[in-house]
Amino acid sequence: MRLELVVARKGLVTAMALSIGVMVIFGAVADVILMTYPGPTLQETLHRLSLMRDDSIPTWVSSFLLLGCGVLLAVSARAAAESSPLYVKSWLLLALVFLCLSIDEVAMVHELTGIILRKVDPSVRQLGSVFRYSWVLVAVPVLAVLGAVLLRWFLSLDPRTKIQFTLAGILYLGGAVGMEMINAGLESAADGHNGPLYALSTALEETLECVGLLTFIHALMDRLSRISAVVVCSFAPARTKVEDRAIPMSTMLGQEADGQGSLQPERSRCCGHSPLV
């Protein structure tokens, strides 16, 4: 049986964008209502929609988007192996980074780095209110090192992809790091008693992050479609060594011999692919 999946890039991105917009609106409304301290049943329900909590639907959506970026980066790495093998490791490194970010979005490992940093050097508490979430002090140097490592890879990209990747990076980092620092300042000023302004700022943070990830997904799909990348998934059982030895060498080379013993190209037996439209 053959399964064929055609991904309509524009339709998929539009549907995801609308879903994210609805999620942000409901999340912001839920956070405002939570500030009025509703009853326990309503409170527990709204927690699942909250943009300010980690055990919520928006957190799962962010993790899913990060994982999607990682998968598309891995596919790009496989495609690069055919055209520009020099940068395969760079694509794979970035795929691994996004996989780790997807896990961290739920596991909140970055919060742990901030706790450890404050234990090792208590003076970081005196750096100012914008560094209340001290994991930022770890994230910025890590991002700088990662940027230096991937600079040559980035410069090798075509102009269109560079612009798209840059826009996606500005949006995502502006939310994940920039707005996080602003939120830290707001929380410090309110002495932990967050009001509507903090809820609005958090909604903006989540919007920037999701739009940045969605822009990156669109950019990756756009690039894959322009290089005519085809993804083929096979669940056929692996051949045994005995079966491999039984296959004629000409077949293994993708060729078949004619009646006079010369080799002719074998007609492709791969039908059905998944272009990214």
MIKEFI-106041 format. One line per field, with one value per atom (N, C-alpha, C): chain; x, y, z; residue in three letters. Coordinates in steps of 0.2 Angstrom, whole numbers, plus 5000, padded with zeros to 4 digits. Layout:
BEGIN
chain = c(A  ...)
x = c(X  ...)
y = c(Y  ...)
z = c(Z  ...)
res = c(ALA  ...)
This chain:
BEGIN
chain = c(A  A  A  A  A  A  A  A  A  A  A  A  A  A  A  A  A  A  A  A  A  A  A  A  A  A  A  A  A  A  A  A  A  A  A  A  A  A  A  A  A  A  A  A  A  A  A  A  A  A  A  A  A  A  A  A  A  A  A  A  A  A  A  A  A  A  A  A  A  A  A  A  A  A  A  A  A  A  A  A  A  A  A  A  A  A  A  A  A  A  A  A  A  A  A  A  A  A  A  A  A  A  A  A  A  A  A  A  A  A  A  A  A  A  A  A  A  A  A  A  A  A  A  A  A  A  A  A  A  A  A  A  A  A  A  A  A  A  A  A  A  A  A  A  A  A  A  A  A  A  A  A  A  A  A  A  A  A  A  A  A  A  A  A  A  A  A  A  A  A  A  A  A  A  A  A  A  A  A  A  A  A  A  A  A  A  A  A  A  A  A  A  A  A  A  A  A  A  A  A  A  A  A  A  A  A  A  A  A  A  A  A  A  A  A  A  A  A  A  A  A  A  A  A  A  A  A  A  A  A  A  A  A  A  A  A  A  A  A  A  A  A  A  A  A  A  A  A  A  A  A  A  A  A  A  A  A  A  A  A  A  A  A  A  A  A  A  A  A  A  A  A  A  A  A  A  A  A  A  A  A  A  A  A  A  A  A  A  A  A  A  A  A  A  A  A  A  A  A  A  A  A  A  A  A  A  A  A  A  A  A  A  A  A  A  A  A  A  A  A  A  A  A  A  A  A  A  A  A  A  A  A  A  A  A  A  A  A  A  A  A  A  A  A  A  A  A  A  A  A  A  A  A  A  A  A  A  A  A  A  A  A  A  A  A  A  A  A  A  A  A  A  A  A  A  A  A  A  A  A  A  A  A  A  A  A  A  A  A  A  A  A  A  A  A  A  A  A  A  A  A  A  A  A  A  A  A  A  A  A  A  A  A  A  A  A  A  A  A  A  A  A  A  A  A  A  A  A  A  A  A  A  A  A  A  A  A  A  A  A  A  A  A  A  A  A  A  A  A  A  A  A  A  A  A  A  A  A  A  A  A  A  A  A  A  A  A  A  A  A  A  A  A  A  A  A  A  A  A  A  A  A  A  A  A  A  A  A  A  A  A  A  A  A  A  A  A  A  A  A  A  A  A  A  A  A  A  A  A  A  A  A  A  A  A  A  A  A  A  A  A  A  A  A  A  A  A  A  A  A  A  A  A  A  A  A  A  A  A  A  A  A  A  A  A  A  A  A  A  A  A  A  A  A  A  A  A  A  A  A  A  A  A  A  A  A  A  A  A  A  A  A  A  A  A  A  A  A  A  A  A  A  A  A  A  A  A  A  A  A  A  A  A  A  A  A  A  A  A  A  A  A  A  A  A  A  A  A  A  A  A  A  A  A  A  A  A  A  A  A  A  A  A  A  A  A  A  A  A  A  A  A  A  A  A  A  A  A  A  A  A  A  A  A  A  A  A  A  A  A  A  A  A  A  A  A  A  A  A  A  A  A  A  A  A  A  A  A  A  A  A  A  A  A  A  A  A  A  A  A  A  A  A  A  A  A  A  A  A  A  A  A  A  A  A  A  A  A  A  A  A  A  A  A  A  A  A  A  A  A  A  A  A  A  A  A  A  A  A  A  A  A  A  A  A  A  A  A  A  A  A  A  A  A  A  A  A  A  A  A  A  A  A  A  A  A  A  A  A  A  A  A  A  A  A  A  A  A  A  A  A  A  A  A  A  A  A  A  A  A  A  A  A  A  A  A  A  A  A  A  A  A  A  A  A  A  A  A  A  A  A  A  A  A  A  A  A  A  A  A  A  A  A  A  A  A  A  A  A  A  A  A  A  A  A  A  A  A  A  A  A  A  A  A  A  A  A  A  A  A  A)
x = c(5004  5000  5004  5002  5006  5002  5005  5002  5006  5002  5004  5002  5006  5004  5007  5003  5005  5003  5009  5008  5007  5002  5000  5003  5009  5013  5009  5006  5003  4996  4993  4987  4989  4994  4996  4998  5002  5005  4999  4994  4989  4984  4983  4979  4983  4989  4993  4993  4994  4994  4987  4981  4975  4974  4976  4976  4980  4986  4990  4987  4984  4980  4974  4970  4965  4968  4973  4976  4979  4982  4984  4979  4973  4968  4964  4963  4960  4965  4971  4976  4976  4976  4977  4970  4965  4958  4958  4961  4961  4966  4971  4976  4973  4969  4966  4961  4957  4951  4955  4960  4964  4966  4967  4969  4964  4958  4952  4951  4955  4954  4947  4945  4939  4939  4933  4933  4937  4939  4944  4943  4936  4935  4937  4934  4936  4943  4946  4953  4958  4956  4960  4958  4953  4951  4955  4955  4959  4966  4969  4976  4978  4974  4976  4976  4973  4974  4979  4981  4985  4992  4994  5000  5006  5004  5009  5011  5008  5009  5013  5017  5020  5016  5012  5007  5001  5002  4996  4996  4991  4991  4996  4996  5001  5008  5010  5017  5018  5012  5013  5013  5010  5010  5017  5020  5027  5032  5031  5035  5034  5028  5026  5030  5029  5032  5040  5043  5050  5052  5048  5049  5049  5043  5043  5049  5051  5057  5063  5064  5069  5069  5062  5061  5063  5061  5062  5070  5073  5080  5084  5081  5084  5083  5077  5076  5081  5082  5086  5093  5095  5102  5103  5097  5098  5098  5094  5095  5101  5104  5111  5116  5115  5120  5121  5116  5116  5119  5118  5120  5126  5126  5132  5134  5137  5139  5143  5146  5151  5147  5140  5136  5131  5132  5127  5127  5133  5134  5131  5131  5128  5120  5117  5110  5108  5112  5111  5112  5117  5118  5112  5109  5103  5097  5096  5091  5091  5097  5098  5096  5098  5097  5089  5085  5078  5075  5078  5075  5076  5082  5083  5078  5077  5073  5065  5063  5057  5056  5061  5061  5061  5065  5066  5059  5056  5049  5045  5045  5041  5044  5051  5054  5057  5057  5060  5067  5071  5078  5082  5080  5083  5082  5076  5075  5080  5082  5087  5093  5095  5102  5102  5096  5096  5097  5094  5094  5102  5105  5112  5116  5115  5119  5119  5113  5112  5115  5115  5119  5126  5129  5136  5139  5135  5137  5131  5130  5124  5124  5130  5130  5126  5123  5119  5113  5111  5104  5105  5111  5112  5112  5111  5112  5107  5101  5095  5089  5083  5077  5076  5079  5078  5082  5086  5089  5086  5080  5077  5077  5075  5076  5083  5087  5094  5097  5092  5094  5096  5094  5095  5103  5106  5113  5117  5114  5117  5115  5109  5107  5111  5112  5115  5122  5126  5133  5132  5128  5127  5125  5120  5118  5123  5128  5133  5138  5140  5144  5141  5134  5131  5131  5130  5130  5137  5142  5149  5150  5148  5149  5145  5139  5135  5135  5140  5141  5142  5147  5149  5143  5139  5134  5128  5127  5122  5124  5130  5132  5132  5132  5132  5124  5120  5113  5111  5106  5104  5101  5101  5098  5091  5087  5080  5079  5083  5083  5086  5091  5094  5089  5086  5081  5076  5073  5068  5070  5076  5079  5080  5083  5084  5078  5073  5066  5064  5064  5062  5066  5072  5077  5075  5074  5073  5066  5061  5055  5055  5058  5058  5062  5068  5073  5070  5067  5064  5059  5055  5050  5053  5057  5060  5065  5069  5074  5072  5071  5069  5063  5057  5051  5052  5056  5057  5060  5065  5068  5064  5059  5054  5050  5047  5043  5046  5053  5056  5056  5057  5057  5050  5045  5038  5036  5038  5037  5041  5047  5051  5047  5045  5042  5035  5032  5026  5027  5033  5035  5031  5031  5028  5020  5017  5010  5008  5008  5007  5000  5000  4993  4992  4987  4985  4991  4995  5001  5006  5007  5011  5008  5001  4998  4998  4997  4998  5005  5010  5017  5018  5016  5016  5013  5007  5004  5008  5011  5016  5022  5024  5030  5028  5023  5021  5019  5016  5015  5021  5026  5032  5036  5036  5039  5036  5029  5025  5026  5025  5026  5033  5038  5045  5046  5043  5044  5040  5034  5030  5033  5037  5040  5046  5049  5055  5053  5047  5044  5043  5039  5038  5044  5049  5056  5059  5059  5062  5058  5051  5047  5048  5049  5050  5056  5061  5068  5068  5065  5064  5060  5055  5051  5055  5059  5063  5069  5071  5076  5073  5067  5063  5065  5065  5066  5060  5061  5056  5057  5052  5053  5049  5053  5050  5050  5045  5045  5043  5047  5046  5046  5041  5040  5041  5045  5046  5051  5051  5056  5063  5068  5074  5076  5080  5082  5088  5088  5093  5099  5105  5111  5111  5107  5107  5103  5098  5094  5098  5102  5107  5112  5114  5119  5116  5109  5106  5104  5105  5103  5109  5107  5113  5116  5123  5126  5123  5121  5119  5112  5108  5102  5104  5109  5111  5114  5117  5119  5114  5108  5102  5102  5105  5105  5104  5102  5100  5104  5106  5110  5105  5107  5103  5105  5103  5104  5111  5115  5122  5127  5124  5129  5130  5128  5129  5124  5126  5122  5118  5111  5107  5104  5102  5099  5093  5092  5085  5080  5074  5068  5066  5065  5064  5057  5058  5052  5048  5051  5048  5043  5037  5031  5028  5026  5022  5027  5027  5031  5027  5031  5027  5030  5029  5032  5029  5033  5031  5028  5022  5019  5020)
y = c(4994  5000  5006  5011  5017  5023  5027  5033  5039  5044  5050  5056  5060  5066  5072  5077  5083  5088  5092  5097  5104  5107  5114  5119  5121  5126  5132  5135  5142  5140  5135  5133  5131  5127  5124  5130  5135  5140  5145  5146  5150  5147  5141  5137  5138  5137  5137  5144  5149  5156  5158  5156  5157  5153  5147  5144  5147  5149  5153  5159  5163  5169  5168  5163  5161  5159  5155  5153  5159  5164  5169  5174  5175  5179  5175  5169  5165  5165  5164  5164  5171  5176  5183  5184  5182  5183  5179  5173  5168  5171  5174  5177  5183  5187  5193  5190  5185  5183  5180  5176  5173  5178  5184  5189  5192  5190  5191  5186  5181  5175  5172  5169  5165  5159  5155  5149  5144  5139  5134  5130  5128  5125  5129  5135  5139  5141  5142  5143  5138  5131  5126  5125  5127  5127  5132  5138  5143  5142  5139  5137  5134  5130  5126  5130  5136  5141  5146  5147  5153  5153  5159  5160  5161  5162  5163  5157  5151  5145  5140  5135  5131  5124  5123  5117  5119  5121  5123  5122  5123  5121  5126  5132  5136  5134  5131  5128  5122  5118  5112  5114  5119  5122  5124  5128  5130  5125  5120  5114  5110  5110  5106  5110  5117  5121  5120  5120  5119  5112  5107  5100  5100  5104  5104  5107  5113  5116  5111  5107  5102  5097  5094  5089  5092  5098  5101  5103  5104  5105  5099  5093  5087  5085  5086  5085  5089  5095  5100  5097  5094  5091  5085  5081  5076  5078  5084  5087  5090  5093  5096  5091  5084  5079  5078  5079  5078  5084  5090  5096  5100  5101  5104  5101  5095  5091  5094  5100  5104  5106  5108  5111  5106  5099  5095  5095  5095  5095  5102  5107  5113  5113  5110  5108  5104  5098  5094  5097  5101  5104  5109  5112  5117  5112  5107  5102  5100  5098  5096  5101  5107  5113  5114  5113  5114  5108  5102  5097  5098  5100  5102  5107  5112  5118  5115  5111  5108  5104  5100  5097  5102  5107  5112  5116  5117  5121  5118  5111  5107  5106  5104  5102  5108  5114  5120  5119  5116  5116  5122  5127  5134  5137  5136  5139  5136  5130  5126  5130  5132  5135  5141  5145  5151  5150  5145  5143  5141  5137  5135  5141  5146  5152  5156  5157  5161  5158  5151  5147  5148  5148  5148  5155  5160  5167  5172  5172  5176  5183  5186  5193  5195  5189  5191  5194  5193  5196  5203  5206  5213  5217  5213  5215  5220  5219  5223  5219  5223  5219  5215  5218  5214  5207  5206  5200  5195  5197  5193  5186  5185  5178  5177  5174  5174  5169  5165  5160  5164  5170  5175  5176  5176  5177  5171  5165  5159  5159  5161  5160  5164  5171  5175  5173  5171  5169  5162  5158  5152  5154  5158  5161  5164  5167  5171  5165  5160  5155  5151  5149  5146  5150  5157  5161  5161  5161  5161  5154  5149  5142  5142  5144  5144  5149  5154  5160  5158  5154  5152  5148  5144  5141  5146  5151  5156  5160  5162  5166  5162  5155  5151  5150  5153  5152  5157  5156  5160  5167  5172  5179  5178  5175  5174  5171  5165  5161  5165  5169  5173  5178  5181  5186  5183  5177  5174  5171  5168  5166  5171  5177  5183  5186  5186  5189  5184  5177  5173  5173  5174  5174  5180  5186  5192  5192  5189  5188  5183  5178  5173  5175  5177  5179  5186  5190  5196  5194  5189  5186  5182  5177  5173  5176  5181  5184  5191  5195  5202  5203  5200  5201  5198  5193  5189  5194  5198  5203  5208  5211  5216  5213  5207  5204  5203  5202  5202  5208  5214  5220  5222  5220  5221  5218  5211  5207  5210  5212  5215  5222  5226  5232  5231  5225  5224  5220  5218  5214  5207  5204  5198  5198  5203  5204  5206  5202  5204  5206  5211  5214  5213  5217  5217  5218  5223  5225  5219  5215  5209  5204  5203  5198  5200  5207  5209  5208  5210  5209  5201  5197  5190  5187  5190  5189  5191  5196  5199  5194  5192  5188  5181  5178  5172  5173  5178  5180  5180  5184  5184  5178  5174  5167  5163  5162  5158  5160  5167  5170  5169  5169  5168  5161  5156  5149  5147  5150  5149  5152  5158  5161  5156  5153  5149  5142  5140  5134  5135  5141  5143  5144  5147  5148  5141  5136  5130  5126  5126  5123  5126  5133  5137  5135  5134  5132  5125  5120  5114  5113  5117  5117  5120  5125  5128  5123  5119  5114  5107  5107  5101  5095  5096  5091  5086  5080  5075  5070  5070  5066  5059  5053  5047  5043  5041  5037  5029  5025  5018  5014  5009  5005  4998  4997  4990  4987  4980  4977  4977  4978  4978  4971  4971  4965  4962  4955  4952  4952  4950  4949  4944  4939  4934  4937  4940  4944  4949  4952  4957  4954  4948  4944  4942  4940  4937  4942  4949  4954  4955  4955  4956  4962  4963  4969  4974  4973  4978  4981  4977  4980  4985  4983  4987  4993  4993  5000  5004  5001  5005  5004  4999  4998  4991  4990  4983  4981  4975  4974  4972  4974  4973  4966  4964  4957  4956  4962  4961  4962  4963  4963  4970  4975  4982  4984  4990  4992  4998  4997  5003  5005  5012  5015  5011  5010  5007  5012  5011  5015  5016  5022  5023  5019  5016  5012  5016  5022  5026  5031  5029  5033  5036  5042  5045  5048  5055  5059  5064  5068  5073  5080  5083  5090  5095  5100  5105  5111  5112  5117  5123)
z = c(5000  5000  5000  4996  4996  4999  5003  5006  5003  5000  4998  5001  5004  5007  5004  5002  4999  5004  5006  5011  5007  5008  5005  5010  5009  5013  5016  5011  5013  5017  5015  5019  5026  5027  5033  5038  5035  5039  5041  5036  5038  5044  5043  5048  5055  5055  5061  5064  5060  5062  5065  5062  5065  5072  5072  5079  5084  5082  5087  5090  5085  5087  5091  5090  5095  5102  5102  5108  5112  5109  5112  5115  5111  5114  5120  5119  5125  5131  5130  5135  5139  5135  5138  5142  5140  5143  5150  5149  5155  5160  5158  5163  5167  5163  5166  5171  5169  5174  5180  5179  5185  5190  5188  5193  5197  5196  5200  5205  5205  5209  5209  5204  5203  5207  5207  5211  5209  5213  5212  5205  5204  5197  5191  5191  5185  5185  5191  5191  5188  5190  5187  5179  5177  5170  5166  5169  5166  5166  5171  5171  5165  5162  5156  5150  5150  5144  5145  5152  5153  5150  5148  5145  5150  5156  5161  5165  5163  5167  5162  5165  5161  5159  5164  5163  5159  5153  5149  5142  5138  5131  5127  5129  5125  5126  5131  5132  5127  5127  5123  5115  5113  5107  5105  5109  5108  5108  5112  5111  5105  5102  5096  5090  5090  5085  5085  5091  5091  5088  5090  5087  5080  5077  5070  5066  5070  5067  5067  5072  5072  5067  5066  5061  5054  5052  5046  5045  5050  5050  5048  5051  5050  5043  5040  5033  5029  5031  5027  5027  5033  5033  5028  5028  5023  5016  5014  5008  5006  5011  5010  5009  5011  5010  5003  4999  4991  4988  4990  4987  4990  4996  4999  5006  5005  5011  5017  5015  5019  5025  5024  5030  5033  5032  5034  5042  5045  5052  5055  5052  5054  5054  5049  5049  5055  5056  5061  5068  5069  5075  5077  5072  5073  5075  5071  5072  5080  5082  5089  5094  5092  5097  5097  5092  5092  5096  5095  5099  5106  5108  5115  5118  5114  5115  5116  5112  5113  5119  5121  5128  5133  5133  5138  5139  5134  5134  5139  5140  5144  5151  5150  5156  5160  5157  5160  5163  5159  5161  5162  5158  5158  5165  5168  5174  5180  5179  5183  5183  5176  5175  5179  5179  5183  5191  5193  5200  5202  5198  5199  5199  5194  5193  5200  5202  5209  5215  5215  5220  5220  5213  5212  5214  5211  5212  5214  5220  5223  5221  5218  5216  5210  5207  5201  5202  5209  5211  5211  5211  5211  5205  5199  5192  5190  5193  5191  5190  5190  5190  5183  5178  5171  5171  5176  5176  5182  5184  5189  5187  5181  5178  5176  5180  5179  5173  5171  5166  5159  5159  5153  5153  5159  5159  5156  5156  5153  5146  5144  5137  5132  5134  5130  5128  5132  5130  5125  5127  5123  5116  5116  5109  5105  5108  5105  5102  5106  5104  5098  5099  5093  5087  5088  5082  5078  5082  5079  5076  5079  5076  5069  5069  5063  5058  5059  5055  5047  5046  5039  5036  5040  5037  5035  5039  5038  5032  5031  5025  5019  5019  5013  5010  5014  5012  5007  5003  4998  5001  4997  5000  5003  5000  5002  5008  5009  5015  5021  5020  5025  5028  5023  5026  5030  5028  5031  5038  5038  5044  5049  5047  5051  5054  5050  5053  5058  5057  5062  5068  5068  5074  5078  5074  5078  5082  5079  5082  5088  5087  5092  5098  5097  5102  5105  5101  5104  5109  5108  5113  5119  5117  5122  5127  5124  5128  5130  5125  5126  5130  5128  5132  5139  5139  5146  5151  5148  5153  5155  5150  5152  5157  5156  5161  5168  5168  5174  5178  5174  5177  5179  5176  5178  5184  5185  5190  5197  5196  5201  5204  5199  5201  5205  5203  5206  5212  5214  5220  5219  5213  5212  5211  5213  5212  5205  5200  5193  5191  5187  5185  5178  5175  5168  5164  5166  5161  5160  5166  5165  5161  5161  5157  5150  5148  5141  5139  5143  5141  5140  5144  5143  5136  5135  5128  5122  5123  5118  5117  5123  5122  5119  5121  5118  5110  5108  5101  5097  5100  5096  5095  5101  5100  5095  5095  5091  5084  5083  5076  5073  5077  5075  5073  5077  5075  5069  5068  5062  5056  5057  5051  5049  5054  5053  5050  5052  5048  5041  5040  5033  5029  5032  5028  5026  5031  5030  5024  5025  5020  5013  5013  5007  5003  5008  5005  5002  5006  5004  4997  4996  4990  4984  4986  4980  4978  4982  4980  4978  4978  4975  4980  4986  4991  4991  4991  4992  4998  5002  5008  5007  5008  5007  5014  5016  5022  5020  5023  5021  5028  5028  5034  5032  5027  5024  5029  5030  5035  5031  5035  5033  5030  5025  5021  5026  5025  5029  5025  5028  5024  5019  5020  5015  5009  5010  5004  5001  5004  5001  4996  4999  4994  4988  4989  4983  4978  4979  4974  4969  4963  4958  4959  4957  4958  4954  4948  4943  4946  4950  4953  4959  4963  4968  4966  4960  4957  4954  4954  4951  4944  4941  4934  4932  4926  4924  4917  4916  4910  4904  4898  4892  4890  4884  4881  4879  4878  4876  4882  4888  4893  4895  4891  4893  4899  4902  4908  4906  4907  4905  4912  4912  4918  4919  4926  4928  4929  4926  4927  4934  4937  4944  4946  4951  4954  4960  4961  4966  4964  4965  4963  4969  4969  4974  4979  4979  4983  4986  4991  4994  4993  4988  4987  4992  4993  4998  4993  4993  4988  4991)
res = c(MET  MET  MET  ARG  ARG  ARG  LEU  LEU  LEU  GLU  GLU  GLU  LEU  LEU  LEU  VAL  VAL  VAL  VAL  VAL  VAL  ALA  ALA  ALA  ARG  ARG  ARG  LYS  LYS  LYS  GLY  GLY  GLY  LEU  LEU  LEU  VAL  VAL  VAL  THR  THR  THR  ALA  ALA  ALA  MET  MET  MET  ALA  ALA  ALA  LEU  LEU  LEU  SER  SER  SER  ILE  ILE  ILE  GLY  GLY  GLY  VAL  VAL  VAL  MET  MET  MET  VAL  VAL  VAL  ILE  ILE  ILE  PHE  PHE  PHE  GLY  GLY  GLY  ALA  ALA  ALA  VAL  VAL  VAL  ALA  ALA  ALA  ASP  ASP  ASP  VAL  VAL  VAL  ILE  ILE  ILE  LEU  LEU  LEU  MET  MET  MET  THR  THR  THR  TYR  TYR  TYR  PRO  PRO  PRO  GLY  GLY  GLY  PRO  PRO  PRO  THR  THR  THR  LEU  LEU  LEU  GLN  GLN  GLN  GLU  GLU  GLU  THR  THR  THR  LEU  LEU  LEU  HIS  HIS  HIS  ARG  ARG  ARG  LEU  LEU  LEU  SER  SER  SER  LEU  LEU  LEU  MET  MET  MET  ARG  ARG  ARG  ASP  ASP  ASP  ASP  ASP  ASP  SER  SER  SER  ILE  ILE  ILE  PRO  PRO  PRO  THR  THR  THR  TRP  TRP  TRP  VAL  VAL  VAL  SER  SER  SER  SER  SER  SER  PHE  PHE  PHE  LEU  LEU  LEU  LEU  LEU  LEU  LEU  LEU  LEU  GLY  GLY  GLY  CYS  CYS  CYS  GLY  GLY  GLY  VAL  VAL  VAL  LEU  LEU  LEU  LEU  LEU  LEU  ALA  ALA  ALA  VAL  VAL  VAL  SER  SER  SER  ALA  ALA  ALA  ARG  ARG  ARG  ALA  ALA  ALA  ALA  ALA  ALA  ALA  ALA  ALA  GLU  GLU  GLU  SER  SER  SER  SER  SER  SER  PRO  PRO  PRO  LEU  LEU  LEU  TYR  TYR  TYR  VAL  VAL  VAL  LYS  LYS  LYS  SER  SER  SER  TRP  TRP  TRP  LEU  LEU  LEU  LEU  LEU  LEU  LEU  LEU  LEU  ALA  ALA  ALA  LEU  LEU  LEU  VAL  VAL  VAL  PHE  PHE  PHE  LEU  LEU  LEU  CYS  CYS  CYS  LEU  LEU  LEU  SER  SER  SER  ILE  ILE  ILE  ASP  ASP  ASP  GLU  GLU  GLU  VAL  VAL  VAL  ALA  ALA  ALA  MET  MET  MET  VAL  VAL  VAL  HIS  HIS  HIS  GLU  GLU  GLU  LEU  LEU  LEU  THR  THR  THR  GLY  GLY  GLY  ILE  ILE  ILE  ILE  ILE  ILE  LEU  LEU  LEU  ARG  ARG  ARG  LYS  LYS  LYS  VAL  VAL  VAL  ASP  ASP  ASP  PRO  PRO  PRO  SER  SER  SER  VAL  VAL  VAL  ARG  ARG  ARG  GLN  GLN  GLN  LEU  LEU  LEU  GLY  GLY  GLY  SER  SER  SER  VAL  VAL  VAL  PHE  PHE  PHE  ARG  ARG  ARG  TYR  TYR  TYR  SER  SER  SER  TRP  TRP  TRP  VAL  VAL  VAL  LEU  LEU  LEU  VAL  VAL  VAL  ALA  ALA  ALA  VAL  VAL  VAL  PRO  PRO  PRO  VAL  VAL  VAL  LEU  LEU  LEU  ALA  ALA  ALA  VAL  VAL  VAL  LEU  LEU  LEU  GLY  GLY  GLY  ALA  ALA  ALA  VAL  VAL  VAL  LEU  LEU  LEU  LEU  LEU  LEU  ARG  ARG  ARG  TRP  TRP  TRP  PHE  PHE  PHE  LEU  LEU  LEU  SER  SER  SER  LEU  LEU  LEU  ASP  ASP  ASP  PRO  PRO  PRO  ARG  ARG  ARG  THR  THR  THR  LYS  LYS  LYS  ILE  ILE  ILE  GLN  GLN  GLN  PHE  PHE  PHE  THR  THR  THR  LEU  LEU  LEU  ALA  ALA  ALA  GLY  GLY  GLY  ILE  ILE  ILE  LEU  LEU  LEU  TYR  TYR  TYR  LEU  LEU  LEU  GLY  GLY  GLY  GLY  GLY  GLY  ALA  ALA  ALA  VAL  VAL  VAL  GLY  GLY  GLY  MET  MET  MET  GLU  GLU  GLU  MET  MET  MET  ILE  ILE  ILE  ASN  ASN  ASN  ALA  ALA  ALA  GLY  GLY  GLY  LEU  LEU  LEU  GLU  GLU  GLU  SER  SER  SER  ALA  ALA  ALA  ALA  ALA  ALA  ASP  ASP  ASP  GLY  GLY  GLY  HIS  HIS  HIS  ASN  ASN  ASN  GLY  GLY  GLY  PRO  PRO  PRO  LEU  LEU  LEU  TYR  TYR  TYR  ALA  ALA  ALA  LEU  LEU  LEU  SER  SER  SER  THR  THR  THR  ALA  ALA  ALA  LEU  LEU  LEU  GLU  GLU  GLU  GLU  GLU  GLU  THR  THR  THR  LEU  LEU  LEU  GLU  GLU  GLU  CYS  CYS  CYS  VAL  VAL  VAL  GLY  GLY  GLY  LEU  LEU  LEU  LEU  LEU  LEU  THR  THR  THR  PHE  PHE  PHE  ILE  ILE  ILE  HIS  HIS  HIS  ALA  ALA  ALA  LEU  LEU  LEU  MET  MET  MET  ASP  ASP  ASP  ARG  ARG  ARG  LEU  LEU  LEU  SER  SER  SER  ARG  ARG  ARG  ILE  ILE  ILE  SER  SER  SER  ALA  ALA  ALA  VAL  VAL  VAL  VAL  VAL  VAL  VAL  VAL  VAL  CYS  CYS  CYS  SER  SER  SER  PHE  PHE  PHE  ALA  ALA  ALA  PRO  PRO  PRO  ALA  ALA  ALA  ARG  ARG  ARG  THR  THR  THR  LYS  LYS  LYS  VAL  VAL  VAL  GLU  GLU  GLU  ASP  ASP  ASP  ARG  ARG  ARG  ALA  ALA  ALA  ILE  ILE  ILE  PRO  PRO  PRO  MET  MET  MET  SER  SER  SER  THR  THR  THR  MET  MET  MET  LEU  LEU  LEU  GLY  GLY  GLY  GLN  GLN  GLN  GLU  GLU  GLU  ALA  ALA  ALA  ASP  ASP  ASP  GLY  GLY  GLY  GLN  GLN  GLN  GLY  GLY  GLY  SER  SER  SER  LEU  LEU  LEU  GLN  GLN  GLN  PRO  PRO  PRO  GLU  GLU  GLU  ARG  ARG  ARG  SER  SER  SER  ARG  ARG  ARG  CYS  CYS  CYS  CYS  CYS  CYS  GLY  GLY  GLY  HIS  HIS  HIS  SER  SER  SER  PRO  PRO  PRO  LEU  LEU  LEU  VAL  VAL  VAL)
